[in-house]
Amino acid sequence: MSSSSASEGGLTAARDWAALPSDIVLDVFLRLGPHEVMLGAERVCKPWRHVALEEPTLWRHVGLDEPHYTNERWMCCPCSVKQQMLRVALDRAKGQCEAFQGTCYDSDLLLLVIRAPFLKSLSIQHYGDYGERLVKVLKKLTLLEDVEVYFNNRIDWDKSMLQSICKACRHLKKLVLKHASAFDLERDEDEFVKERVDGPIPVMRNLHTLKLYDFDLSCKGLNAILDGCPRLETLLIDCYFDKGKMDKELKLKCARVKNLTLDTMQKPPLRWLF
């Protein structure tokens, strides 16, 4: 074998990453997700940057607050930087964003109405602004099918968030509401005043999954949920609820729910409520 051929066989040809077809780069980016794209992949070369900026399909699912994502660069980012990245991702979607997950303030919710009018899935982490504004925004996102809201403190509104959200989003298929004490490990759960569910809710004909964490549920409220959601398949109640007060009729209604979880908690002594 000649020296020249040996030399050619022993060297690895340099890869021209910039020459990769854009559809392949897009497929790689879709597998990486928005975190990795924005934190590094899009900076490899100009053609890759072009794909990140000009392919709205890459940003149809924006989730920049995923609890399992522990990349050091992301963990060290200030909250203000993370919020800006969310806004940039929405801009890049060019109105095609269908699913959004992240920490939202009221100003961010207004951006969703403008930049993601076709949103179908919305997961809001650590929401702590005015409940009335949240409900107004949800009313404008008319295609919503899946809503999750994690409240990080007591909402400044005197109306029921469950009833109000159901009224605003009548076509939901899945609804998850979690109040602060369900995940705040630094405070005593008795410091929170839980939302009372003791009345009717709007009829939710398409709702198949409902999960409520840290509410104060009565039998009347549970009856209203079961009557108002005829297609309910999964019901998870993790809150104050006295199973001992359930009558035979209510138990029969519960038995019709395919996946039913009634994890109840005892109310604290009255002295803790004042």
Disulfide bonds with the S-S distance in Angstrom:
none
